[in-house]
Amino acid sequence: MRKSRSGFTIVELLIVVVVIAILAAISIVAYTGIQNRANDSRRLQDIASIRKALDIYKVNNGRYPIAQANPGINAWEVSVDPNFLSSLNNVASAMPTDPKNTTDHYYAYYRYSAGSNGCPSSAGNYYVLRIVGLESADGTEVSDLGVCTSITGVSRIPTATQAVFVGFEG
């Protein structure tokens, strides 16, 4: 007569481990997607704050600030630089920085002369404010090019790399 043994077989244990691993993988992917959307939401809120500070600066000074060139990223002023938009210190307590704020994820600012890059000269000088490193671009129109129908190399639909915002002095 054989005794019956209670317990799990190795196959049953493997099935349970595989099911738990699949559920963990799904959870991690979902969490990453939620975190990326949250980062992009914060980025859009930060850009709105920076745009308000730029508008206040323009009202006080009659123009937008000249970009203080960052040696690492062309002539753009970028948030990875601790002095990012320091010219706005008198109108805003501190400039927001990208949630990751690395050389792949940052905010960038530059002021252009009227009529450059395909924008109408009648609108006057203008600034371009970019979010570099969007994480959840889903085809929703985010960029705001103002009266520009296009800016050289820029789309109104964000890419996985950037969204662009423009303000005019004219």
ABEGO torsion letter per residue (X at the ends): XBBBBBEBBAAAAAAAAAAAAAAAAAAAAAAAAAAAAAAAAAAAAAAAAAAAAAAAAAAAAGBBBBBBBBAABEABBBAABAABGAAAAAABABBBBBAAGBAABBBBBBBBBBGBGGBBAAAEBBBBBBBBGBAABAGBBABBAEABABBBGBBABBBAABBBBBBBAX
